[in-house]
Every structure is written in structure tokens, then in C-alpha cells.
Amino acid sequence: MSEQEIIHDLVSSWVSLGLEYVAAAPNVSALYIYVSSELGSVYPEIFFEQNGRVLYPSDVEGTDTTIARIRSVHRFQFEDLQAAERQFDAAGVSRPTEYRVYYEPSTRKLDVQVSRDLIYANDDSKVPERGIEYWLGDRAPMLT
């Protein structure tokens, strides 16, 4: 399997997971999927733009936002990532360390950015939980 096929399958799975999570939620205009995976530290998250605001999954209105459901989403993201990383290894392709995925449900617009740079391992002032802030700036929900 080629690098592009691995990334395509992974992103498709994550987008489907996000859409399933917000299937009943009104006014969701975008999904922002941020995943960091470097040096044994993995941080997966899907953020949702609803009514013009980018939100953590727990803040989306009109869907089940229980801790158990959010943990389930994270588990599926993590399992998909692990499978993709095994495929990268088998193909002899270096693993991405960061994924930034933007998806608009209404237009099916998709933007995928991957990086292989070490962002967090080499900078003690940065943490993956703030990756969405580094990506979206002031539009990102702030970690409390």
C-alpha cells in the first residue's frame, strides 16, 4: 500500500468517525481533526465547528457528549492510527508525527496536512493538547 493510500484510508476513517459523532447535532459546518504522534506520545482529537465556534467534542450541542462516548471516539482514532503506523512501517515509509485535517460536511471540502517534524519532543514549552491552538490560533477552543 502506498503512503497516499494509507493516509487516505486513515483520514477517511477519522472523518467518518467525526460525522457519526455529530450526526444529530445541528449547524455543524466543519470538522478539525488534530492528531500528534511522536516518541510514544499520542494525542488524538476531533474538534467541531458549530454555530461559528470551534468546540471540543464535549461542548457540541445536540449529540451525546458523555465521557464514555468521547473516550470511544479517541479509542477508535488511536486504533486507526496504530494500524496506519504498522502500514507505514511495512511500506518502509516514515510515520507522520502530526495530522491536521479539515473537512466541511456540506461541500465535502477536505484539506489534509501531515508533518514529520518533531514539534513537542524538542520544545518543552509546547504540548500536543494545545496543537489545535498552534494550528487555528484565536479560532481554537482554549484548553482550560
Secondary structure as UniProt FT lines:
FT   HELIX           3..21
FT   TURN            22..24
FT   TURN            26..27
FT   STRAND          28..38
FT   TURN            39..40
FT   STRAND          41..50
FT   TURN            51..52
FT   STRAND          53..55
FT   HELIX           57..59
FT   TURN            61..62
FT   HELIX           67..91
FT   STRAND          98..104
FT   TURN            105..108
FT   STRAND          109..115
FT   TURN            121..122
FT   TURN            124..125
FT   HELIX           128..130
FT   HELIX           131..136
FT   HELIX           137..139
//
